[in-house]
Each structure stands twice: as C-alpha cells, then as structure tokens.
C-alpha cells in the first residue's frame, strides 16, 4: 500500500493535537476539523488516484482520532 506523505503528516499532527492536554478543547476541535477537511479534500483529488485500501485505512485512523462523526454521510 502506497502512503501519501502529506496525509501521513496531517494524521500525525492530529495525533499530537489530540494528545496535547494544554490546548483548550474548542481550539483542539477547530484545529482537528481543519486538518480533517484537508485530508478529505486530498483523498478526493482525482489526479492523485489513491488506492481504495489506503482511503479505507486513512478513514479508519480518522475515526480512531475523531470518533464516528468523522465518517462521510
């Protein structure tokens, strides 16, 4: 499975934010929302043509970090 460096970077940033207990909850939520949107936008970029397996993996990790609310409707 080919990983995307940019998405992996954003996922790592999300992990750091989730584990940062000094950051106010409202700020955490806002920062996580922004990163989640960037990840989803990149996954939707047709010219990058990600494998379905990788998209499923990334979405699974988003759910681990954000809960089921991060799944697309």
PDB file as gemmi writes it, atoms N, CA and C in Angstrom:
CRYST1    1.000    1.000    1.000  90.00  90.00  90.00 P 1                      
ATOM      1  N   UNK A   1       0.855  -1.187   0.000  1.00  0.00           N  
ATOM      2  CA  UNK A   1       0.000   0.000   0.000  1.00  0.00           C  
ATOM      3  C   UNK A   1       0.896   1.243   0.000  1.00  0.00           C  
ATOM      4  N   UNK A   2       0.651   2.128  -0.953  1.00  0.00           N  
ATOM      5  CA  UNK A   2       1.439   3.352  -1.083  1.00  0.00           C  
ATOM      6  C   UNK A   2       0.853   4.420  -0.155  1.00  0.00           C  
ATOM      7  N   UNK A   3       1.684   4.958   0.720  1.00  0.00           N  
ATOM      8  CA  UNK A   3       1.248   6.010   1.638  1.00  0.00           C  
ATOM      9  C   UNK A   3       1.478   7.377   1.013  1.00  0.00           C  
ATOM     10  N   UNK A   4       0.632   8.322   1.396  1.00  0.00           N  
ATOM     11  CA  UNK A   4       0.791   9.701   0.941  1.00  0.00           C  
ATOM     12  C   UNK A   4       1.448  10.498   2.063  1.00  0.00           C  
ATOM     13  N   UNK A   5       2.612  11.072   1.774  1.00  0.00           N  
ATOM     14  CA  UNK A   5       3.364  11.779   2.820  1.00  0.00           C  
ATOM     15  C   UNK A   5       2.578  12.926   3.441  1.00  0.00           C  
ATOM     16  N   UNK A   6       1.855  13.679   2.617  1.00  0.00           N  
ATOM     17  CA  UNK A   6       1.105  14.827   3.142  1.00  0.00           C  
ATOM     18  C   UNK A   6      -0.002  14.365   4.096  1.00  0.00           C  
ATOM     19  N   UNK A   7      -0.739  13.347   3.690  1.00  0.00           N  
ATOM     20  CA  UNK A   7      -1.807  12.833   4.558  1.00  0.00           C  
ATOM     21  C   UNK A   7      -1.218  12.263   5.841  1.00  0.00           C  
ATOM     22  N   UNK A   8      -0.119  11.533   5.730  1.00  0.00           N  
ATOM     23  CA  UNK A   8       0.517  10.969   6.927  1.00  0.00           C  
ATOM     24  C   UNK A   8       0.969  12.084   7.872  1.00  0.00           C  
ATOM     25  N   UNK A   9       1.485  13.166   7.315  1.00  0.00           N  
ATOM     26  CA  UNK A   9       1.904  14.320   8.120  1.00  0.00           C  
ATOM     27  C   UNK A   9       0.705  14.897   8.873  1.00  0.00           C  
ATOM     28  N   UNK A  10      -0.416  15.096   8.139  1.00  0.00           N  
ATOM     29  CA  UNK A  10      -1.608  15.653   8.778  1.00  0.00           C  
ATOM     30  C   UNK A  10      -2.158  14.728   9.855  1.00  0.00           C  
ATOM     31  N   UNK A  11      -2.144  13.416   9.601  1.00  0.00           N  
ATOM     32  CA  UNK A  11      -2.618  12.471  10.616  1.00  0.00           C  
ATOM     33  C   UNK A  11      -1.741  12.532  11.864  1.00  0.00           C  
ATOM     34  N   UNK A  12      -0.429  12.662  11.673  1.00  0.00           N  
ATOM     35  CA  UNK A  12       0.463  12.790  12.828  1.00  0.00           C  
ATOM     36  C   UNK A  12       0.201  14.076  13.587  1.00  0.00           C  
ATOM     37  N   UNK A  13      -0.073  15.157  12.856  1.00  0.00           N  
ATOM     38  CA  UNK A  13      -0.422  16.418  13.525  1.00  0.00           C  
ATOM     39  C   UNK A  13      -1.700  16.249  14.347  1.00  0.00           C  
ATOM     40  N   UNK A  14      -2.669  15.528  13.790  1.00  0.00           N  
ATOM     41  CA  UNK A  14      -3.923  15.297  14.509  1.00  0.00           C  
ATOM     42  C   UNK A  14      -3.673  14.527  15.802  1.00  0.00           C  
ATOM     43  N   UNK A  15      -2.805  13.514  15.745  1.00  0.00           N  
ATOM     44  CA  UNK A  15      -2.470  12.748  16.956  1.00  0.00           C  
ATOM     45  C   UNK A  15      -1.871  13.654  18.017  1.00  0.00           C  
ATOM     46  N   UNK A  16      -0.967  14.535  17.592  1.00  0.00           N  
ATOM     47  CA  UNK A  16      -0.331  15.457  18.538  1.00  0.00           C  
ATOM     48  C   UNK A  16      -1.366  16.378  19.176  1.00  0.00           C  
ATOM     49  N   UNK A  17      -2.308  16.868  18.377  1.00  0.00           N  
ATOM     50  CA  UNK A  17      -3.339  17.770  18.899  1.00  0.00           C  
ATOM     51  C   UNK A  17      -4.221  17.029  19.907  1.00  0.00           C  
ATOM     52  N   UNK A  18      -4.639  15.809  19.567  1.00  0.00           N  
ATOM     53  CA  UNK A  18      -5.482  15.018  20.456  1.00  0.00           C  
ATOM     54  C   UNK A  18      -4.784  14.802  21.799  1.00  0.00           C  
ATOM     55  N   UNK A  19      -3.473  14.582  21.771  1.00  0.00           N  
ATOM     56  CA  UNK A  19      -2.717  14.294  22.995  1.00  0.00           C  
ATOM     57  C   UNK A  19      -2.204  15.543  23.705  1.00  0.00           C  
ATOM     58  N   UNK A  20      -2.449  16.720  23.164  1.00  0.00           N  
ATOM     59  CA  UNK A  20      -1.980  17.977  23.754  1.00  0.00           C  
ATOM     60  C   UNK A  20      -3.001  18.452  24.785  1.00  0.00           C  
ATOM     61  N   UNK A  21      -2.713  18.163  26.046  1.00  0.00           N  
ATOM     62  CA  UNK A  21      -3.669  18.487  27.107  1.00  0.00           C  
ATOM     63  C   UNK A  21      -3.616  19.956  27.520  1.00  0.00           C  
ATOM     64  N   UNK A  22      -2.660  20.703  27.002  1.00  0.00           N  
ATOM     65  CA  UNK A  22      -2.574  22.129  27.342  1.00  0.00           C  
ATOM     66  C   UNK A  22      -3.425  22.980  26.399  1.00  0.00           C  
ATOM     67  N   UNK A  23      -3.865  22.405  25.307  1.00  0.00           N  
ATOM     68  CA  UNK A  23      -4.647  23.132  24.304  1.00  0.00           C  
ATOM     69  C   UNK A  23      -6.120  23.116  24.712  1.00  0.00           C  
ATOM     70  N   UNK A  24      -6.794  24.271  24.668  1.00  0.00           N  
ATOM     71  CA  UNK A  24      -8.227  24.305  25.010  1.00  0.00           C  
ATOM     72  C   UNK A  24      -9.046  23.419  24.058  1.00  0.00           C  
ATOM     73  N   UNK A  25     -10.106  22.781  24.594  1.00  0.00           N  
ATOM     74  CA  UNK A  25     -10.917  21.843  23.800  1.00  0.00           C  
ATOM     75  C   UNK A  25     -11.479  22.489  22.534  1.00  0.00           C  
ATOM     76  N   UNK A  26     -11.940  23.734  22.647  1.00  0.00           N  
ATOM     77  CA  UNK A  26     -12.520  24.414  21.489  1.00  0.00           C  
ATOM     78  C   UNK A  26     -11.469  24.582  20.386  1.00  0.00           C  
ATOM     79  N   UNK A  27     -10.265  24.944  20.780  1.00  0.00           N  
ATOM     80  CA  UNK A  27      -9.158  25.107  19.827  1.00  0.00           C  
ATOM     81  C   UNK A  27      -8.798  23.764  19.205  1.00  0.00           C  
ATOM     82  N   UNK A  28      -8.758  22.713  20.051  1.00  0.00           N  
ATOM     83  CA  UNK A  28      -8.467  21.365  19.545  1.00  0.00           C  
ATOM     84  C   UNK A  28      -9.459  20.980  18.458  1.00  0.00           C  
ATOM     85  N   UNK A  29     -10.740  21.164  18.744  1.00  0.00           N  
ATOM     86  CA  UNK A  29     -11.784  20.771  17.800  1.00  0.00           C  
ATOM     87  C   UNK A  29     -11.634  21.519  16.482  1.00  0.00           C  
ATOM     88  N   UNK A  30     -11.363  22.807  16.554  1.00  0.00           N  
ATOM     89  CA  UNK A  30     -11.204  23.627  15.361  1.00  0.00           C  
ATOM     90  C   UNK A  30      -9.996  23.174  14.536  1.00  0.00           C  
ATOM     91  N   UNK A  31      -8.874  22.958  15.209  1.00  0.00           N  
ATOM     92  CA  UNK A  31      -7.650  22.516  14.523  1.00  0.00           C  
ATOM     93  C   UNK A  31      -7.849  21.137  13.890  1.00  0.00           C  
ATOM     94  N   UNK A  32      -8.504  20.237  14.617  1.00  0.00           N  
ATOM     95  CA  UNK A  32      -8.755  18.892  14.094  1.00  0.00           C  
ATOM     96  C   UNK A  32      -9.700  18.937  12.904  1.00  0.00           C  
ATOM     97  N   UNK A  33     -10.729  19.784  12.978  1.00  0.00           N  
ATOM     98  CA  UNK A  33     -11.660  19.934  11.855  1.00  0.00           C  
ATOM     99  C   UNK A  33     -10.922  20.396  10.603  1.00  0.00           C  
ATOM    100  N   UNK A  34     -10.049  21.380  10.765  1.00  0.00           N  
ATOM    101  CA  UNK A  34      -9.291  21.911   9.625  1.00  0.00           C  
ATOM    102  C   UNK A  34      -8.433  20.820   8.976  1.00  0.00           C  
ATOM    103  N   UNK A  35      -7.720  20.061   9.795  1.00  0.00           N  
ATOM    104  CA  UNK A  35      -6.860  19.005   9.261  1.00  0.00           C  
ATOM    105  C   UNK A  35      -7.686  17.902   8.615  1.00  0.00           C  
ATOM    106  N   UNK A  36      -8.803  17.561   9.236  1.00  0.00           N  
ATOM    107  CA  UNK A  36      -9.667  16.526   8.676  1.00  0.00           C  
ATOM    108  C   UNK A  36     -10.186  16.937   7.302  1.00  0.00           C  
ATOM    109  N   UNK A  37     -10.559  18.193   7.153  1.00  0.00           N  
ATOM    110  CA  UNK A  37     -11.030  18.684   5.853  1.00  0.00           C  
ATOM    111  C   UNK A  37      -9.922  18.616   4.804  1.00  0.00           C  
ATOM    112  N   UNK A  38      -8.705  18.998   5.200  1.00  0.00           N  
ATOM    113  CA  UNK A  38      -7.577  18.942   4.262  1.00  0.00           C  
ATOM    114  C   UNK A  38      -7.334  17.505   3.804  1.00  0.00           C  
ATOM    115  N   UNK A  39      -7.404  16.565   4.736  1.00  0.00           N  
ATOM    116  CA  UNK A  39      -7.196  15.152   4.399  1.00  0.00           C  
ATOM    117  C   UNK A  39      -8.273  14.678   3.437  1.00  0.00           C  
ATOM    118  N   UNK A  40      -9.527  14.984   3.742  1.00  0.00           N  
ATOM    119  CA  UNK A  40     -10.628  14.529   2.892  1.00  0.00           C  
ATOM    120  C   UNK A  40     -10.555  15.167   1.506  1.00  0.00           C  
ATOM    121  N   UNK A  41     -10.190  16.445   1.452  1.00  0.00           N  
ATOM    122  CA  UNK A  41     -10.044  17.106   0.153  1.00  0.00           C  
ATOM    123  C   UNK A  41      -8.952  16.431  -0.671  1.00  0.00           C  
ATOM    124  N   UNK A  42      -7.857  16.082  -0.026  1.00  0.00           N  
ATOM    125  CA  UNK A  42      -6.746  15.431  -0.749  1.00  0.00           C  
ATOM    126  C   UNK A  42      -7.158  14.033  -1.209  1.00  0.00           C  
ATOM    127  N   UNK A  43      -7.894  13.312  -0.380  1.00  0.00           N  
ATOM    128  CA  UNK A  43      -8.354  11.980  -0.776  1.00  0.00           C  
ATOM    129  C   UNK A  43      -9.295  12.056  -1.974  1.00  0.00           C  
ATOM    130  N   UNK A  44     -10.039  13.149  -2.075  1.00  0.00           N  
ATOM    131  CA  UNK A  44     -10.991  13.331  -3.169  1.00  0.00           C  
ATOM    132  C   UNK A  44     -10.339  13.816  -4.467  1.00  0.00           C  
ATOM    133  N   UNK A  45      -9.061  14.177  -4.406  1.00  0.00           N  
ATOM    134  CA  UNK A  45      -8.364  14.704  -5.585  1.00  0.00           C  
ATOM    135  C   UNK A  45      -8.163  13.564  -6.589  1.00  0.00           C  
ATOM    136  N   UNK A  46      -8.901  13.614  -7.692  1.00  0.00           N  
ATOM    137  CA  UNK A  46      -8.895  12.519  -8.659  1.00  0.00           C  
ATOM    138  C   UNK A  46      -7.531  12.285  -9.304  1.00  0.00           C  
ATOM    139  N   UNK A  47      -6.759  13.342  -9.490  1.00  0.00           N  
ATOM    140  CA  UNK A  47      -5.472  13.147 -10.170  1.00  0.00           C  
ATOM    141  C   UNK A  47      -4.457  12.409  -9.282  1.00  0.00           C  
ATOM    142  N   UNK A  48      -4.715  12.351  -7.977  1.00  0.00           N  
ATOM    143  CA  UNK A  48      -3.815  11.602  -7.092  1.00  0.00           C  
ATOM    144  C   UNK A  48      -4.157  10.113  -7.095  1.00  0.00           C  
ATOM    145  N   UNK A  49      -5.412   9.786  -7.375  1.00  0.00           N  
ATOM    146  CA  UNK A  49      -5.837   8.399  -7.588  1.00  0.00           C  
ATOM    147  C   UNK A  49      -5.342   7.437  -6.507  1.00  0.00           C  
ATOM    148  N   UNK A  50      -5.798   7.640  -5.276  1.00  0.00           N  
ATOM    149  CA  UNK A  50      -5.402   6.771  -4.167  1.00  0.00           C  
ATOM    150  C   UNK A  50      -6.078   5.409  -4.276  1.00  0.00           C  
ATOM    151  N   UNK A  51      -5.392   4.382  -3.799  1.00  0.00           N  
ATOM    152  CA  UNK A  51      -5.979   3.048  -3.756  1.00  0.00           C  
ATOM    153  C   UNK A  51      -7.103   3.039  -2.725  1.00  0.00           C  
ATOM    154  N   UNK A  52      -8.157   2.275  -2.994  1.00  0.00           N  
ATOM    155  CA  UNK A  52      -9.278   2.168  -2.055  1.00  0.00           C  
ATOM    156  C   UNK A  52      -8.810   1.700  -0.681  1.00  0.00           C  
ATOM    157  N   UNK A  53      -7.856   0.787  -0.687  1.00  0.00           N  
ATOM    158  CA  UNK A  53      -7.328   0.246   0.571  1.00  0.00           C  
ATOM    159  C   UNK A  53      -6.719   1.365   1.417  1.00  0.00           C  
ATOM    160  N   UNK A  54      -5.998   2.275   0.780  1.00  0.00           N  
ATOM    161  CA  UNK A  54      -5.382   3.376   1.523  1.00  0.00           C  
ATOM    162  C   UNK A  54      -6.449   4.342   2.042  1.00  0.00           C  
ATOM    163  N   UNK A  55      -7.446   4.631   1.223  1.00  0.00           N  
ATOM    164  CA  UNK A  55      -8.526   5.528   1.650  1.00  0.00           C  
ATOM    165  C   UNK A  55      -9.235   4.931   2.871  1.00  0.00           C  
ATOM    166  N   UNK A  56      -9.522   3.627   2.833  1.00  0.00           N  
ATOM    167  CA  UNK A  56     -10.163   2.969   3.970  1.00  0.00           C  
ATOM    168  C   UNK A  56      -9.280   3.051   5.214  1.00  0.00           C  
ATOM    169  N   UNK A  57      -7.986   2.866   5.038  1.00  0.00           N  
ATOM    170  CA  UNK A  57      -7.054   2.936   6.158  1.00  0.00           C  
ATOM    171  C   UNK A  57      -7.052   4.338   6.779  1.00  0.00           C  
ATOM    172  N   UNK A  58      -6.980   5.356   5.928  1.00  0.00           N  
ATOM    173  CA  UNK A  58      -6.964   6.741   6.420  1.00  0.00           C  
ATOM    174  C   UNK A  58      -8.274   7.059   7.146  1.00  0.00           C  
ATOM    175  N   UNK A  59      -9.405   6.667   6.557  1.00  0.00           N  
ATOM    176  CA  UNK A  59     -10.696   6.938   7.199  1.00  0.00           C  
ATOM    177  C   UNK A  59     -10.790   6.207   8.542  1.00  0.00           C  
ATOM    178  N   UNK A  60     -10.256   5.012   8.611  1.00  0.00           N  
ATOM    179  CA  UNK A  60     -10.246   4.270   9.878  1.00  0.00           C  
ATOM    180  C   UNK A  60      -9.447   4.992  10.945  1.00  0.00           C  
ATOM    181  N   UNK A  61      -8.311   5.527  10.533  1.00  0.00           N  
ATOM    182  CA  UNK A  61      -7.486   6.275  11.500  1.00  0.00           C  
ATOM    183  C   UNK A  61      -8.154   7.579  11.912  1.00  0.00           C  
ATOM    184  N   UNK A  62      -8.876   8.222  10.983  1.00  0.00           N  
ATOM    185  CA  UNK A  62      -9.628   9.431  11.350  1.00  0.00           C  
ATOM    186  C   UNK A  62     -10.687   9.100  12.392  1.00  0.00           C  
ATOM    187  N   UNK A  63     -11.374   7.979  12.207  1.00  0.00           N  
ATOM    188  CA  UNK A  63     -12.401   7.569  13.170  1.00  0.00           C  
ATOM    189  C   UNK A  63     -11.765   7.316  14.542  1.00  0.00           C  
ATOM    190  N   UNK A  64     -10.582   6.688  14.560  1.00  0.00           N  
ATOM    191  CA  UNK A  64      -9.883   6.449  15.829  1.00  0.00           C  
ATOM    192  C   UNK A  64      -9.585   7.766  16.540  1.00  0.00           C  
ATOM    193  N   UNK A  65      -9.214   8.774  15.768  1.00  0.00           N  
ATOM    194  CA  UNK A  65      -8.853  10.076  16.348  1.00  0.00           C  
ATOM    195  C   UNK A  65     -10.063  10.935  16.687  1.00  0.00           C  
ATOM    196  N   UNK A  66     -11.101  10.877  15.858  1.00  0.00           N  
ATOM    197  CA  UNK A  66     -12.223  11.806  15.976  1.00  0.00           C  
ATOM    198  C   UNK A  66     -13.531  11.172  16.399  1.00  0.00           C  
ATOM    199  N   UNK A  67     -13.632   9.862  16.297  1.00  0.00           N  
ATOM    200  CA  UNK A  67     -14.908   9.200  16.557  1.00  0.00           C  
ATOM    201  C   UNK A  67     -15.690   9.027  15.260  1.00  0.00           C  
ATOM    202  N   UNK A  68     -16.840   8.405  15.359  1.00  0.00           N  
ATOM    203  CA  UNK A  68     -17.621   8.080  14.171  1.00  0.00           C  
ATOM    204  C   UNK A  68     -18.134   9.306  13.425  1.00  0.00           C  
ATOM    205  N   UNK A  69     -18.153  10.468  14.059  1.00  0.00           N  
ATOM    206  CA  UNK A  69     -18.638  11.697  13.411  1.00  0.00           C  
ATOM    207  C   UNK A  69     -17.787  12.071  12.208  1.00  0.00           C  
ATOM    208  N   UNK A  70     -16.569  11.568  12.123  1.00  0.00           N  
ATOM    209  CA  UNK A  70     -15.693  11.969  11.018  1.00  0.00           C  
ATOM    210  C   UNK A  70     -15.987  11.192   9.730  1.00  0.00           C  
ATOM    211  N   UNK A  71     -16.824  10.159   9.821  1.00  0.00           N  
ATOM    212  CA  UNK A  71     -17.164   9.415   8.597  1.00  0.00           C  
ATOM    213  C   UNK A  71     -18.068  10.240   7.700  1.00  0.00           C  
ATOM    214  N   UNK A  72     -17.868  10.136   6.390  1.00  0.00           N  
ATOM    215  CA  UNK A  72     -18.765  10.868   5.481  1.00  0.00           C  
ATOM    216  C   UNK A  72     -20.178  10.290   5.557  1.00  0.00           C  
ATOM    217  N   UNK A  73     -21.149  11.135   5.332  1.00  0.00           N  
ATOM    218  CA  UNK A  73     -22.547  10.682   5.393  1.00  0.00           C  
ATOM    219  C   UNK A  73     -22.939   9.937   4.140  1.00  0.00           C  
TER     220      UNK A  73                                                      
END                                                                             
